[in-house]
């Protein structure tokens, strides 16, 4: 494949488990291929917000989530076809281990499921620092666990030297169909910084130009890029059921998107579907701005408000402005970090309490740390800015904070259901503001975006 390639190709980067270096290897491949003059388009399997941000820094293009459980097969194939159609190579970064997804029995939400839907070969990243010949047993197990997944090649990460790399190559060649296309030595200088929800975000500047250069050079020395490119296959033929967010209506409502270091977790599809429904999106910062833009409604995504509690609390002009907009009855949708910001207060990891907007009469606490993680199905239990009662959507929860008991007089607009059968009421409806810990993917029910835009447009008509 060369810089003049006219037919887009596709490849999946999977992992033996979380923590083996999938993101580092993916970023290195993206940067090395970009340096060759190729246009590369990245995607991320699963509900992750952070990895796509790093992809975007390298490629200069939006990176989109592909989630089998939340959005289904047609959405995945249509998304890849839509956004990789003008690229030379689409590189899909997997989630966790190749076969990890919704639960321990099904392949739903897994990298393997997505690779099969896309009919794409998988390059398996293996952390080899504590094994040699045993690496072949791991690869063989992955080949045999699901032969329908095209495990085409292996990149051994964290190798200790030339002899170690040679042993792994020989062992895999002797027992496995997949071939070793790379052996990457340990190099702490290319590691990405982490915190309690995973990697630090791209917006915090950790992936510098210098680190990208070191990553690319490491990949160029350690991976046979020509061999990797030879594995790539044509893009899949898209399904017909997925709506196209590229078909935009004329703007009929302005929606403010809270976007800064504290609020940066948004699915690109959500924003695209809002625009397709007729929204003009206007970014603003709860950290830095003191005046809201002229908007008909607000959308707060997730992020790290707990790290910026003092700054958010100190921006009293903005807290007042958001309270005022809510009191006027304009629609607000807030998820996870947005819920935290609209609550009475946030107690941070050091025990300090920071006063927030105060719409939700409860405090969010980071102590003690309680992990809530998993896919969630949401049934609208009452009418809200996202639609009428009975609507169903899918999303994901991932947070370490906990919310003090919310008064029973506040309506719950959601009925949440986890895979394990757990059900509970959530989705706090305060006036025309809807607050939840769940990150909904609007592609699971595009009517959500249409309803929110309609609610904002309706408010504009009333004023």
C-alpha positions, -999 to +999 in steps of 0.1 A: +000+000+000+013+034-009+003+070-005-015+068-038-038+040-027-074+047-039-091+018-022-095+021+016-083-009+036-091-021+071-073-038+100-082-044+137-057-041+166-067-064+194-052-074+227-047-104+249-060-083+278-062-048+290-029-032+298-009-050+271-002-018+251-030-018+225-034+020+226+004+027+225+008+003+196-022+017+178-010+053+182+025+043+170+011+026+139-011+055+131+018+080+134+042+058+115+017+053+087+009+090+086+046+097+082+045+075+051+020+099+036-010+077+042-044+090+053-054+069+084-088+068+100-091+054+135-120+038+153-124+024+188-143-007+198-164-002+230-177+027+250-143+044+257-140+082+254-103+086+261-086+065+234-105+082+205-091+115+217-056+103+213-064+089+179-076+123+168-044+140+179-024+117+156-047+115+126-062+150+126-096+132+120-125+124+142-123+089+158-156+070+162-168+043+186-180+010+173-200-008+200-218-040+192-240-040+222-250-004+223-254+002+186-254-030+166-239-043+134-255-020+109-242+011+128-207-003+129-204-012+092-221+021+081-198+041+104-166+026+091-178+030+055-188+066+060-157+079+078-130+057+062-142+061+027-116+087+018-088+072+038-060+048+028-063+027+059-089+023+087-073+011+120-098-002+146-084-004+182-101-031+202-113-031+238-099-051+267-090-086+256-103-098+222-131-118+236-141-096+265-174-078+263-208-077+279-204-108+301-185-141+305-207-161+281-214-140+250-193-122+225-215-091+226-196-059+227-162-076+221-134-069+197-139-104+182-175-097+174-166-064+157-138-080+137-161-107+124-188-081+115-163-061+096-147-092+081-114-078+092-081-095+102-068-090+138-033-081+148-030-093+184-009-073+209+008-095+234+027-084+265+057-107+263+079-093+291+075-123+314+073-152+288+090-166+258+078-199+243+046-196+264+036-167+241+029-193+214+005-211+237-014-178+243-016-171+206-027-207+198-054-204+225-067-172+209-067-189+174-086-220+187-110-202+210-129-187+180-116-198+146-141-175+129-121-145+141-093-140+116-062-138+139-037-129+112-006-116+131+010-109+164+029-079+178+050-089+209+052-059+232+078-053+260+104-077+247+137-078+265+161-079+235+170-096+202+172-131+217+139-128+235+122-116+203+137-144+183+124-171+207+089-156+205+090-155+167+103-191+165+077-204+190+048-188+173+059-199+139+062-235+150+027-238+165+004-210+152-011-198+119-006-162+128+028-147+122+048-123+143+050-090+125+067-070+153+086-072+186+087-040+204+113-034+232+105-019+266+106+019+264+091+038+293+095+071+274+065+063+253+042+053+281+010+073+285+001+087+320-029+072+338-054+081+365-085+066+382-107+064+350-078+052+328-054+072+307-051+110+311-070+127+283-055+139+251-066+174+259-042+175+288-013+174+264+004+141+273+008+130+237+033+156+226+048+160+192+081+146+206+063+115+221+045+109+189+079+110+171+095+086+195+065+063+191+067+063+154+104+057+154+099+028+178+073+012+156+094+018+124+123-001+140+103-029+156+074-036+133+073-047+097+049-021+084+048-035+049+037-068+063+011-052+085-003-033+055-004-064+034-029-079+059-055-051+055-087-059+036-113-038+018-139-020+039-172-038+046-204-032+026-225-011+050-259-022+062-290-002+054-306+003+088-281+028+102-292+065+098-267+088+083-258+118+106-243+135+076-278+144+063-282+176+082-313+197+085-313+235+086-305+246+122-336+251+142-321+252+177-288+263+193-274+238+219-245+247+241-219+219+245-199+221+277-164+214+265-131+219+284-107+199+306-135+191+330-161+180+304-147+162+274-165+128+272-188+129+242-195+103+215-190+119+182-221+102+169-242+120+195-230+154+183-234+144+147-270+131+153-279+163+171-267+183+141-285+160+117-317+167+137-313+204+132-290+216+161-264+243+158-238+232+184-219+259+203-190+250+226-185+268+259-164+262+290-178+259+326-142+264+338-132+295+319-163+313+306-184+337+328-213+341+304-233+314+286-236+317+248-271+325+234-285+290+233-318+272+236-305+243+257-274+227+272-257+194+269-232+184+296-210+153+289-188+135+313-152+141+323-133+150+354-152+178+373-138+164+406-103+174+395-114+210+389-138+214+418-123+246+432-122+263+398-157+253+389-170+264+423-150+297+420-167+305+387-198+318+404-210+338+374-213+306+354-229+287+382-255+314+384-260+315+346-266+278+344-291+280+373-309+309+356-312+290+323-326+260+341-351+282+360-363+295+327-373+259+317-348+255+289-338+219+282-307+205+298-293+171+294-264+161+317-246+128+320-221+116+346-197+145+351-225+168+340-247+154+368-219+161+393-217+197+381-255+202+385-256+187+419-254+206+452-217+199+457-188+176+449-166+162+477-132+155+461-106+128+468-090+150+494-123+155+513-128+191+502-163+201+493-170+224+464-204+240+458-218+234+423-249+246+404-274+231+430-302+218+407-300+183+422-303+185+460-276+160+468-238+158+471-216+137+449-187+121+468-154+107+456-147+090+490-148+061+495-141+052+459-168+029+446-165+017+410-197+015+390-189+000+356-211-017+330-235-015+301-270-003+309-303-004+291-325+026+297-363+027+294-378+061+295-402+059+325-417+094+319-416+121+293-384+141+293-362+162+269-350+130+254-384+117+244-417+102+256-423+074+280-415+039+267-385+048+246-355+025+250-318+033+246-285+018+256-255+033+273-226+028+297-217+037+332-181+042+344-175+063+376-159+061+410-182+087+426-213+080+445-244+102+449-261+109+483-297+098+485-319+119+462-352+131+476-381+109+466-401+139+454-378+143+424-392+124+394-371+095+379-374+095+342-354+063+336-357+026+345-322+012+343-315-025+337-281-042+339-272-075+323-272-092+357-310-083+361-305-054+385-331-027+379-335+007+395-350+041+389-327+069+379-326+098+354-334+127+377-359+151+361-358+186+376-380+210+356-368+205+320-333+193+331-325+155+329-295+143+349-281+107+349-249+088+355-255+069+322-236+079+290-262+072+264-252+065+228-277+082+207-271+058+178-288+032+200-320+052+195-316+082+171-349+095+183-331+108+214-313+134+194-344+144+175-364+147+207-338+169+224-335+192+195-373+194+193-374+203+230-348+230+225-366+243+193-399+243+212-384+264+239-371+288+212-407+290+198-421+299+232-396+327+237 
